[in-house]
Amino acid sequence: MIEWRNDIRVPYADTDAMGVVYHMNYIKYFEVGRGEMMRGLGFPYREMEKEGMMLPVIECACKYKTPAVYDDVLEIRSILTEVKSASIRVDYEIRRKEDGVLLVTGMTRHAVTDKSMKPVRLKTHFPAFYASMTGETEAEDTEKNRNGR
């Protein structure tokens, strides 16, 4: 399991007429957290896309607990919880930094595709990314299969 934390300050433009963060903006905050996690692991989206790897969202869920408001500093916790042959799952928690109150939880699942959006096997087509996500190299995986583990 890989975990990444980063902060974001709520801009006025992200709030609605009630003065709270508009619900869809939390999905945008998930993307910010996921992007920072990928960058921190050495795989910024820009570079992944240059290499031909895409991670389209195929599932998304969000549970709202307490609203954030303008100028709150939020901590986005992104947790890579699942790496499969052609998909990954990232879970999220968003808390208000000042008091640690949990505001939102959620998840996104992403297909691993080439530029034509055709699903591809992660460890075959992008072995360095696979190794960084699992801590396992293709050579180790081959050895496990050979030994029946």
Backbone hydrogen bonds, N-H to C=O, Kabsch-Sander energy under -0.5 kcal/mol:
donor,donor_aa,acceptor,acceptor_aa,energy
2,I,80,L,-1.2
4,W,78,S,-2.6
6,N,76,I,-1.9
8,I,74,L,-2.1
10,V,72,D,-2.8
14,D,11,P,-1.8
15,T,12,Y,-2.0
16,D,20,V,-2.6
19,G,16,D,-2.2
21,V,68,A,-2.5
22,Y,14,D,-2.6
25,N,22,Y,-1.9
26,Y,23,H,-1.2
27,I,24,M,-0.7
28,K,24,M,-1.1
29,Y,25,N,-2.2
30,F,26,Y,-2.1
31,E,27,I,-1.8
32,V,28,K,-2.1
33,G,29,Y,-2.6
34,R,30,F,-2.9
35,G,31,E,-2.8
36,E,32,V,-2.3
37,M,33,G,-2.2
38,M,34,R,-2.6
39,R,35,G,-2.4
40,G,36,E,-2.6
41,L,37,M,-1.6
42,G,39,R,-1.6
43,F,38,M,-3.1
47,E,44,P,-0.7
48,M,44,P,-2.3
49,E,45,Y,-2.8
50,K,46,R,-1.7
51,E,47,E,-1.7
52,G,49,E,-1.2
53,M,48,M,-2.7
54,M,113,T,-2.5
58,I,109,R,-3.2
59,E,109,R,-1.3
61,A,107,M,-2.4
63,K,105,T,-3.3
64,Y,62,C,-0.5
65,K,103,L,-3.2
66,T,103,L,-1.4
70,Y,19,G,-0.7
71,D,10,V,-2.3
72,D,69,V,-2.1
74,L,8,I,-3.4
74,L,72,D,-0.6
75,E,95,R,-3.1
76,I,6,N,-3.5
76,I,74,L,-0.6
77,R,75,E,-0.6
77,R,93,E,-3.1
78,S,4,W,-3.0
78,S,76,I,-0.6
79,I,91,D,-3.0
80,L,2,I,-3.0
81,T,79,I,-0.9
81,T,89,R,-1.7
82,E,89,R,-1.4
84,K,87,S,-3.2
88,I,110,H,-2.2
89,R,82,E,-2.3
90,V,108,T,-2.8
91,D,79,I,-3.0
92,Y,106,G,-2.9
93,E,77,R,-1.8
94,I,104,V,-2.7
95,R,75,E,-2.2
96,R,101,V,-2.2
97,K,73,V,-3.1
97,K,95,R,-0.5
100,G,96,R,-2.3
103,L,94,I,-3.0
104,V,94,I,-1.6
105,T,63,K,-1.9
106,G,92,Y,-1.8
107,M,61,A,-2.0
108,T,90,V,-2.5
109,R,59,E,-2.4
110,H,88,I,-3.0
111,A,56,P,-2.0
112,V,86,A,-2.4
113,T,54,M,-2.3
113,T,111,A,-0.6
114,D,118,K,-2.0
117,M,114,D,-2.1
120,V,112,V,-2.5
122,L,85,S,-3.9
125,H,121,R,-2.6
126,F,122,L,-2.5
130,Y,126,F,-2.4
131,A,127,P,-2.7
132,S,128,A,-2.0
133,M,129,F,-1.8
134,T,130,Y,-2.1
135,G,131,A,-2.8
141,D,137,T,-2.2
142,T,138,E,-2.6
143,E,139,A,-2.1
144,K,140,E,-2.3
145,N,141,D,-2.2
146,R,142,T,-2.3
147,N,143,E,-2.0
148,G,145,N,-0.8
149,R,144,K,-2.7
